[in-house]
Amino acid sequence: MTRPRICAALLLVLTAASLLLGGGMGCEPQLEGVDFRPANLPFIPGDKNSPLDWYMAFDGKKPPGNAWAALPYPVKAPFGIEARMGVFLDAALLASAGAEACIGFRRSDLGDDYRLCVAYQLAPVKTLVFSNLDSLTADCVGATKAELDLDDDGVNVTARYRCPGAGSFTTLTTSPSRWSADEKWNAFTGAYALGPGAQLGFDAFRVSSSGEFSNDPEAEPAFYAFESLRMGIEAFYEIEDQADLFDAIDELETARANLLFGRSKLDPDFAGFRAADKLFAKSDKTHAKLLGTLLSGGAEKFQKSFPKLADMNACALEALDPGI
C-alpha cells in the first residue's frame, strides 16, 4: 500500500512528538552523514509488552556527521524552545561520546544563531550542558540526557537546564536578545560530530511564539493553525507522560478553539481561500470526533488517531503559505 504524502509544514514538530506520519521530512533537514528518524524504546526495559517511548534520533553514519532541521514558521518575541536531549540508546553510549545535540534559533539567512546544547562525556560519565552565548557550562553527573529550555523575551535570552531527577530548572546563562522585529528567525534542532554508531536524540520537543510574524493576510490564520497543532500535541503529551485525561481534554478543546478562530480570519480574497477553508473545516470535524473519543475515556484510541488530525492541521498550514 502506498504511504500517504504528508504536508511539509511543521512535520518536524509532529515527528518530534513521536508521531511518525510517513513520507519525507517536510522541514527539509540538512543531513551530512546522518540519518534523522523516529526511534523507540520500551518504557519498561526488557518487557516486550511495555508501551513504547518514542523519540527522534540523529544516527551517525559517516563523516562529517552533522545535521540540523528548522521549523518553517518564523517566531515572534517572546518565544521559546525546549526538549530533552542526549543519548537514549545504551548501545550507542560509547560511540556518542563527544558528539553534540542542540536546540536554538537561527536567522533565516543563516547569518546568526544562538543555541543550547548537550554533549555526552566519559570518564566520568556525565552530560555537559553549554551554549554559544558565553563560555559557561554545567554538568549532569552520571546522566546521559538533560532537559533544555531556551527563551527569548525580545530583550534577553535565558538558557536553562534540568538534570534527571532535579525538581526545577537551573539558569545556565542570560544574554541580550539577538532577535529583531525586521528579521525572520526560526527554531531549529541539530546534532554535530556524530561518528558511525553514534546516536543523539530528543523528545518532549516544544516551540512557542507570541503571534503571527508578518502582515500577510494569511499570517494570522496560519498562526492559529500552528497553535491548534501545538495544543493538540500537548494533549498527546498529557496522555503519554501522565495519563492525565482531563488536562488532555482541556488542551484539545483549546486546540479546536484556535482552529476555529484561525478559520474565521481567513481572507476570502486570498487565492487559496477555498482550499484552506476546506482543510480547516475537515480538521475541525476530526477535532470534534477526537474530543468525543477523549470524553468517553478513549485515551488509547485518541493517541492512535491523532496523527490523522495532526496531518490535517499541517496541510492547512501548508495551504496558507506564504503566510508562513
N, C-alpha and C positions, 0 to 999 in steps of 0.2 A: 504494500500500500504506500502511496506517495505521502510523504510527510508534508503538512501544511506550511506554506510560506508564512513567516512571522514578520510583523511590521517592524520597521527599523527603530522607531522612536523608543528610547529608554529600555531596550532589551537587556542592557547590562543590569539595570535595576531588577528586572524580572528574574534573570538567572542568578543574580546575587541573592535574591530572596529564595533561592533553592527551587526555582520553577523552571525546569528545562522544557521549553516550549517547542523545541525543534527548529530546524532551519539554521541560518548562519547568525553570526553576531552582528546585529544591526548597528551597533555603535562603532563598527569598523575598527577593532583593536589593531594596534601595531605590534606584530609579533616577530621577533628576531631570534629564532632558535628556541621558541617557547610555544607550548600548546596552552590554550585557555579553555577550560571546560568545567562543567559541574562535576562534583565528586561527592561521595558519601561514606560515612562510617556508621556502624550501629551505635545507638545511644548506650547500649549495654555491651561492652566489649566481649566478644566470644559468643554472644547469643544470636543465633541466626534468625530468631523470631522477633528480635528487637526492632522498634521503629528506627528509621534511618535519619541521621543527622546530616543534612546537605550543606555543602559549602562550595565556593568557586575556587578552582585550583589553577595556578600557574605552574606548569610542568616544564622543567629544563630539558632540552633535547641536545643542543649543540651551541657552541659559542656564536654570538656574544651572550645569549641568554637573557635578553631584555624584552619587556613587554609593557604596554600601557593601553588603557581604554578610557575614553572620555565620554560623558553623557552629552547629548546634543543640546540640551536645554540650558541656556545661559542663566547664571544665578544673579540675584539682586540682593544687596545687603539689607538686613542681616541674613547670613546664610551659614550653613554648616554641613559637615560630612563626618560620618563615624563608621567604624567597622571593628570587628575582632579579627586580628591578623596574626599570622605566624605559621608554624609547621603543625599541621593537623595529623599527618600520617607518620606513625612511628618509624616505618621502614625508610622514610626519606630524611630522617634527622641528621645522620652523618653527612650525607651529600649536600644538605641545605645550609650547613654552617657557613656563615659569611654572606649569604645572599640577603637581599633587602626587599621588603614589600612596603608600599606607601599608599596613603590616601592624600588628596590635596586638591588644589585649584590651579588651573592653567589658563593663561590668557590665550584667546583663540588664535592669535598669530604666532603662538608658541614662543614668544619673546620673553616670557617670565612665568614663573610658577612658585608656589610655596607648598610644602609637603610635610607630613608627619609620618615617620617610618618605624619599622622594626627590623631587627637582624638577629637571627638565632646564632648563638655562640656556644662553643665547647670550652671545657676546662677553665673555670667551672661552667656548668650548663646554666644558661640564662638567656633571656630575650632583652636585647638592647633597644631602647626607645630613643629616637633622636629626630631632629628636624633640620631643614635648611634655613631656619630663621636665625639661628645662632649656633654656638658650639656646645650648648648644654645637652647632657644625656642623662638617662636613668636606666636602672637595671630591674628586671623582674627575675630575681634569682630562682633557679630551678624550674622556670616556666618555659614553655615552647610557644606561647602566644601572649598577646596583650590586647586590651581594648583601647582604641584610639578615638579621639574626638578633636576636630579642628573647626573652630568657629570664627567668623569674621562679622563684626557688627558695623562695618563701614569705617570705623576709626581704629580699632585694634584687632589683631588676630590673637586668639588664645589656643594654645596646644595643650591638650590634657591626655592622660593615660590612666589605665587601671590594670593592675596586675591581677591574675586569677586569685580569687578569694578575698580581694580587698573590698571594703564596704563602699568606698566612694572614689571618684576620680581625683587625681593629683595634677596640678598645673605644672607642666614642664617648662613653659616659657610663654611670654607675651611679646608682641612686636607690632609696630604700626602697620595698618592695613595697606595692602598694595592695590586693592580694588579701586576702580574709578568708574563713575557712572557713565562715562562716554566710551567705555571699553566693554568687551564681552569676555567673561570668564566662565569656565566650565569645570565641573567636578570631574576628577579622574581617579583611577586606581592603577597601580603598576607594580612590577617586580623586576629586579635587576640582578645581574651576575649569577644567574641560575645555570649551574652546570648540569651535565647528564645525571639523571636520577634525583635531582633536587626538586622539591615542591614547596611552594608557599601558597597559602590560601587565605580566604576571608569569608566571613558570614556576618549576619546582623548588620548588613550594609544599609545605611540611611543617608539621604540627602534632603536638606531643607533650604527654602529660599523664600524671601518675603513677598514676592509678587512678580507679575509679568515684567519682562525686561524692556521690550520695545513698545513703540506707539503703533505698530501694525495692528489692523483691526482683528487679526487672528490671535494676537498675543494674549489677550485676556481669557478667551475660552480655552486656549492652549494651556495656560497656567492652571486653570481649574480642572482641566482634564488630567494634568500632571498631578495635582493634589488628590484627585479621586483615585488615581492609580497608587499614589504613595500611601493613602489611608487604607486602601484595600490590602496592600502588602502588610501594613501594621496589623490589620485584623488577622491575617495569616500568621504573623509572628506571635500574636497573643495566644493563639491556639497551640502553635508548635512549641513555644517556650514555656507557657504557663498553664495551658489548658483552660484559659480564662474565657469562657463563652460569653459572659455579659459584656466584658470590655471589647471583645471582638465584634459583638453586635453594634455597640456604640461606634466603633471605628468604621464599620461597613455602612452604617446609616450616614455618617459624616461623608464617607466617600460618595455615596449616592447623591447627597445634597450638593456636593461640589460639582458633580457631573451635571446635575440639572441646572445649576446656576451657570455653568460654562455653556451649556446648550442655549440658555436664554440670551447669552451675549453674542451668539453667532450673528454675523453681519449678512443679511440676505443678498447684499451686493457682492459678497466675496465669491470669486469664481468657483470655488469648491464647496459652496454652501450646501447644496443638496446632498453631496456625498458625505460631508462631515455631519450634517444633521441626521442622516440615516444611521450613521455609525453611533452617534450619541444616543439615538433612540434605541438601537439594538442593545447597546451596553446597559442602558437604564433597565430594560426588560430583564436582562440577566442579573443585574444588581438586585432587583425586586425578588427574583426567584431564589437567589442565594441568601438573601435576608430571611426569606421564609424557611429555607433549609436550616439556618442557624437558630431561628426562633423555635423550631421543632426539635432542637438538640442534635442536629446532624453535623457535628463538627468535622468528622472524618470525610463525609460526603462533600462538605464545603471545600476542604483542602484539595480534594481530587478534582473539583470542578473549577476552582479559582483560576487555573491557567487560561481557561477559555475567556473568562472575564478580563483578565489582565491583557490578553491579546487584543480584545476588542478596544480597550482603553488605549493601548499603544497604536492601534490602527487609526483611532480618532485623532490622536496626536499627530500622526504622520500626515493625515489629511489636512491639518492646519499649517503645515509648513508652507510659506516662510515665516509664520509667526514664531516658530521655534528657532 
